[in-house]
């Protein structure tokens, strides 16, 4: 009977009468040292897990801090707008989000347009020849190891610049994908 109960083939009521029903055959109680070591290992593993978790999230702490600041700062506007819209929380949150995106995207769009205009003027100056590479100062010829090679490189620099401008012109004239035509002249 004991063999069958040990391997799960019998039931608890199939035990022999020699084993009292109140006694248990479990493991002995662990000592205090074993408990301390067990707790120390668990705390160590937990500490390592917490450390690596914080290392993973650390680059986003600044964003989380700004999110908390903006949440606290915009809550009165959110509550006022929710009240004016008749308790529609989702609509007021959407309106405030769109206003925030407009505040962020507006200046970025102005900067992008300014960058495109500046690059167009640079391209026109390079292709027309208005932007030229100035000649090297004669003092550079006195530099050790490279000085003797530099005076002859004035024409090669101009050639490299014109080669660059020709490559830029070819790149500029290539067909623009349909998805990018909204900003291309």
C-alpha positions as CSV (number, residue, x, y, z in Angstrom):
1,X,0.0,0.0,0.0
2,X,2.7,2.5,0.9
3,X,4.4,2.0,-2.5
4,X,1.3,2.7,-4.4
5,X,0.5,5.8,-2.4
6,X,4.1,7.1,-2.8
7,X,3.9,6.9,-6.6
8,X,0.4,8.3,-6.8
9,X,-1.4,5.1,-7.6
10,X,-3.4,5.0,-4.4
11,X,-5.5,7.4,-2.4
12,X,-4.9,9.0,0.9
13,X,-7.4,6.6,2.5
14,X,-5.5,3.6,1.3
15,X,-2.7,4.2,3.9
16,X,-1.8,1.3,6.2
17,X,-3.1,1.6,9.7
18,X,0.5,1.6,11.1
19,X,0.9,5.3,9.9
20,X,-1.2,7.6,12.1
21,X,-3.3,10.0,10.1
22,X,-2.2,13.1,12.0
23,X,1.5,12.7,11.4
24,X,3.1,14.0,8.2
25,X,6.2,12.7,6.5
26,X,7.4,16.1,5.1
27,X,10.9,17.7,5.0
28,X,12.4,18.8,8.2
29,X,12.0,22.5,9.1
30,X,14.9,24.5,7.5
31,X,17.4,26.1,9.9
32,X,17.8,29.8,10.4
33,X,21.0,29.9,8.4
34,X,19.2,28.2,5.4
35,X,16.4,30.7,5.6
36,X,18.9,33.6,5.7
37,X,20.8,32.3,2.7
38,X,17.5,31.7,0.8
39,X,16.3,35.3,1.5
40,X,19.8,36.7,0.6
41,X,19.8,34.9,-2.8
42,X,16.2,36.0,-3.5
43,X,17.0,39.6,-2.7
44,X,20.2,39.5,-4.8
45,X,18.3,38.2,-7.8
46,X,15.6,40.8,-7.2
47,X,18.3,43.5,-6.9
48,X,20.0,42.5,-10.2
49,X,16.6,42.4,-11.9
50,X,15.7,45.9,-10.6
51,X,19.1,47.2,-11.7
52,X,18.8,46.0,-15.2
53,X,15.2,47.1,-15.4
54,X,16.2,50.7,-14.4
55,X,19.1,50.6,-16.9
56,X,16.5,49.8,-19.6
57,X,14.2,52.5,-18.6
58,X,16.8,55.2,-17.7
59,X,16.9,56.9,-21.2
60,X,13.2,57.6,-20.8
61,X,13.3,59.2,-17.4
62,X,13.5,62.8,-18.8
63,X,10.4,62.1,-21.0
64,X,8.5,60.7,-18.0
65,X,9.4,63.7,-15.9
66,X,8.2,66.1,-18.6
67,X,5.0,64.0,-19.0
68,X,4.3,64.4,-15.3
69,X,5.0,68.1,-15.4
70,X,2.8,68.7,-18.4
71,X,0.0,66.5,-16.9
72,X,0.0,68.6,-13.7
73,X,0.3,71.9,-15.6
74,X,-2.5,71.1,-18.1
75,X,-5.0,69.5,-15.8
76,X,-6.8,72.8,-15.0
77,X,-7.2,73.4,-18.7
78,X,-8.4,69.9,-19.2
79,X,-10.9,70.1,-16.4
80,X,-12.2,73.5,-17.7
81,X,-12.5,72.2,-21.3
82,X,-14.2,69.0,-20.1
83,X,-16.7,71.2,-18.2
84,X,-17.3,73.4,-21.2
85,X,-17.8,70.3,-23.5
86,X,-20.4,68.8,-21.2
87,X,-18.2,66.2,-19.6
88,X,-16.7,64.7,-22.7
89,X,-13.3,63.7,-21.4
90,X,-12.1,62.1,-24.6
91,X,-12.9,65.1,-26.8
92,X,-11.2,67.5,-24.4
93,X,-8.1,65.3,-24.2
94,X,-8.0,65.1,-28.0
95,X,-8.3,68.8,-28.4
96,X,-5.5,69.5,-25.9
97,X,-3.4,66.9,-27.6
98,X,-3.9,68.5,-31.0
99,X,-3.1,71.9,-29.6
100,X,0.1,70.5,-28.0
101,X,1.1,68.9,-31.3
102,X,0.5,72.2,-33.1
103,X,2.8,74.0,-30.7
104,X,5.5,71.4,-31.3
105,X,5.1,70.7,-35.0
106,X,4.6,74.3,-36.1
107,X,8.1,75.6,-35.3
108,X,9.7,72.3,-36.6
109,X,7.8,72.8,-39.9
110,X,9.1,76.4,-40.1
111,X,12.7,75.2,-39.5
112,X,12.4,72.5,-42.2
113,X,11.1,75.0,-44.8
114,X,13.9,77.3,-43.9
115,X,16.5,74.5,-44.3
116,X,15.1,73.6,-47.7
117,X,15.2,77.2,-48.9
118,X,18.8,77.5,-47.6
119,X,19.9,74.3,-49.4
120,X,18.2,75.4,-52.6
121,X,20.2,78.7,-52.5
122,X,23.4,76.7,-51.8
123,X,22.7,74.4,-54.7
124,X,22.0,77.4,-57.0
125,X,25.3,79.0,-55.9
126,X,27.3,75.9,-56.4
127,X,25.8,75.1,-59.9
128,X,26.2,78.7,-61.1
129,X,29.8,79.0,-59.9
130,X,29.0,81.9,-57.5
131,X,30.4,79.8,-54.6
132,X,34.0,79.0,-55.3
133,X,36.8,77.4,-53.3
134,X,39.4,80.0,-52.4
135,X,43.0,79.2,-53.0
136,X,45.1,77.8,-50.3
137,X,47.4,80.2,-48.3
138,X,51.1,79.8,-49.3
139,X,52.1,79.2,-45.7
140,X,50.6,75.7,-45.9
141,X,53.5,74.7,-48.2
142,X,55.8,74.9,-45.1
143,X,53.9,72.1,-43.3
144,X,55.9,69.0,-42.7
145,X,55.0,65.8,-44.6
146,X,52.0,67.3,-46.4
147,X,53.2,70.8,-47.3
148,X,54.8,69.8,-50.6
149,X,51.6,68.2,-51.8
150,X,49.3,71.1,-51.0
151,X,50.3,73.9,-53.4
152,X,49.5,71.7,-56.4
153,X,46.2,70.8,-55.0
154,X,44.5,74.2,-55.6
155,X,43.3,73.1,-59.1
156,X,42.5,69.6,-57.9
157,X,40.3,71.1,-55.1
158,X,38.5,73.2,-57.6
159,X,38.1,70.1,-59.8
160,X,36.8,68.1,-56.8
161,X,34.4,70.9,-56.0
162,X,33.1,71.1,-59.6
163,X,32.8,67.3,-59.6
164,X,30.8,67.5,-56.4
165,X,28.5,70.2,-57.8
166,X,28.0,68.0,-61.0
167,X,27.0,65.0,-58.9
168,X,24.7,67.2,-56.8
169,X,23.1,68.5,-59.9
170,X,22.6,65.0,-61.2
171,X,21.1,63.9,-57.9
172,X,18.8,67.0,-57.9
173,X,17.5,66.3,-61.3
174,X,16.6,62.6,-60.8
175,X,12.9,61.7,-60.6
176,X,11.3,62.4,-57.3
177,X,9.1,59.6,-55.8
178,X,5.4,60.5,-55.8
179,X,5.3,60.4,-52.0
180,X,7.8,63.2,-51.8
181,X,6.4,65.6,-54.4
182,X,4.6,67.7,-51.9
183,X,7.8,69.4,-50.8
184,X,9.9,69.2,-54.0
185,X,9.9,72.2,-56.3
